[in-house]
Amino acid sequence: MNKRVRVRFAPSPTGGLHIGGVRTALFNYLFARHHGGDFILRIEDTDQSRFVEGAEQYIIDCLEWCGLKIDEGPHTGGKYAPYRQSERKERYRHYAERLVLEGYAYYAFDTSEELEKNRKEIPDFQYGNVYRMQLRNSLSLSAAHVKELMDNNIPYVIRIKMPEAETVRFTDMIRGDVSFDTSNLDDKVLLKADGMPTYHLAVVVDDYLMDISHVFRGEEWLPSAPVHILLWDYLGWSDAMPQWAHLPLILKPDGHGKLSKRDGDRLGFPVFAMDWHDPKSGEVNSGFRDKGFLPEAFINMLALLGWNEGTEQEIFTVDELIQKFSIERVSKAGAKFDYEKAKWFNAEWIKKIDPDILRDKFTAILKEKGISVKDETYLEKVSGLIKDRLILLNDFWDQSSFFFEPPLTYDLDSVKPRWTEQKRDFFNSLIGAFSSSESWESTDLELLFKSGAESSSIKTGEVMLPFRIMLVGGKFGPQVFEIAALLGREETILRIEKALKAFNV
C-alpha cells in the first residue's frame, strides 16, 4: 500500500451502539493498526431530526471501554477537524452547487405531499430517469421559472442526476467485482431543504477531504455504493477514491435476518456494547459491559463474527488480532450471533485475565454491595478460588458472598432428611479438633475431617454436604476445605456452631 492507511468509523448519534456498529469500528481499528495507519471517529449528525442528546458521548465511551483508541475525532481533534458533519455544513453546499453547475445534479422543488401522492398513485414510483421530467425540478422547468422559485425562497433539495442505462463497477475487498445498472437507481437527495447534506454527499466529501484510504461498512450500504462512486467521479476525485469493503451482517441466532434490538429484548441478551438509557423514551437497553462482560472477551467474540484466521484458535488478545487481521479473511456470508458462545468467551477470559484487573473489577462489585475490602491478598485468594466458576463478572457475588459475610439462610431441605444425632456429635467433635489444630492449611483440615469421620464411623461423603452448607449456605462453591482455610479458624468454627443450631431445630 503506497497511500497511508486512514480509516474512519462514522456512526450517527441517534441511540445506543449496536454490536454490528462496534464490529465495524473494530475491523476498521484492526486494519489500521495492522498497517500502522490512523483510526478516525467521525460523527455523522446531518439528520438533526433523529439526533439524541448524549449519544455521541455514549459512542465515545463505548469505544474507550472496548479499548479502541481513536487517533482523530471530535473529542481529540486533529488536522482534518471538525469531525462532526453538522459543523462542516457550508462545505457540502459548495460541492452540491458545483454538481448542479456541471450538470450532474439538479434542484427539485417537489413538496413531501406531492411526492407522497405519487408514491400512492404510481406503483414502484422512483424519483429518477422515468419520472423526473414530470416533476417539479430544474430539469423540467424553465430557467426563468427556476429563478423565480429560488428568488421567492421556495424550499428545494439538490438531487443527483443518475445516468440512464450505465453500469457502475467496482472491486469490493470482500465480495470481489460488483456491478450496478443505473437504470434501476433513483436520483438520491444530496442536499436537504435545511441545507444539511444527506449521507450520500457528506460521506464522499468527508472521505475525500479527510484523505480516507479504505471504507469498511455494513453490507446494508452496498446499494448506495454506485451513487457514491459516481459522486467520486463527478467531483473529479476518482484517483483518490478509497478501497471498499462491505462487511457481512450479524444475524439473529437462528440465522434468519439481521440481529436487532428487538431480538435481544425477546431472547434476553444484550445487543449494545453498554447499557443505553434513551433520554427520549426513558427506555433502558442492556449492554455487554453491564451484563458482566470483560472488554477483552467482547472484542474477541466480535472479531470472530465474520472473520477467522484459518486455524482452530479462538482466544485472541487484541495484539494478536492486530497482528493476524486480514480483510481477505472476512466472510461474505452473514455471521450468526450465539449468546452462549459469547458467554463462553467471557468465562475463558475471566480465567486468563491479569489478576490485578480482576481484583479491581471485583472490588467495584463489592463496593456496590457496601463491602470494603482492606486486605487485597484475601480478595486475590478469593478470586483465585472462584474465577474458574464464573461466566459473567456479575456472577462474582453469587459465587463468593460467603467469603465476605456468613450465610443468612441454609439449604435445610438438603440436610434435614438425613440429619442424625451421630452427625451432630461428629461436628461438635470437629469443632474441638479444629480449635486445637496447629495447622490451618486446607490439606491438613481435610485430613482432620476424614479421620474424625472415620473415628465416628461415618462415611466422609455423608458429612461433606452438611459441612459445605454450614460454610456457604448451599450446594455450591469451590473445594470446601479451601473455603475453610481462607475463612480462617475462628470464622469456620463460628459458622459450624451457628449452623448446628439451625440444623437441630
DAUR-V908716 format. One line per field, one symbol per residue. psi: psi as a letter, one per 40 degrees, with the letter a starting at -180 (. if undefined). burial: # if it has 24 or more other C-alpha atoms within 12 Angstrom, else .. Layout:
psi: ???
burial: ???
This chain:
psi: hdihhhiihgihgeaihiddddddddddddddddefaihhhhhgfdgddehhhedddddddddddeeghhdiidedaieeiiehddefdddddddddddddeeeiihhehiddddddddddhhfhigaddedeeigieddiidddddddddefhiiihiighihfihhiihhedeahiiihedeiigihdhideeiiidddddddddddefhdihhiieeeddeddddddddddefeddehiiihhiiihiideegihhiddddddefiieidihhhhedeeihhiiddeefiidddddddddegeiieeaehdhhiddddddehhdeehidiihhhhdddddddddddddeihddddddddddddddefhhhdgddddddddddedeeidideedddeedeeeiiidiigddedddehidddddddddddddddehdifiddddddddddddddefhhdddeddddddddeeagiiahddddddddiddddddddddddddde.
burial: ....###############################.###########....#..#########.##########.....#.#####.##.###.###.##...#######...............####..#..#####......#........#########....#.#.###.....#.#.##########.#########################..###########.##.....#############....####.##....########........#########################....#####..##.####.####.######..############....##.###.##......#.....#############################..###..#...#...##.######.##.....#....##.###.##........#############.##############.##########.##..
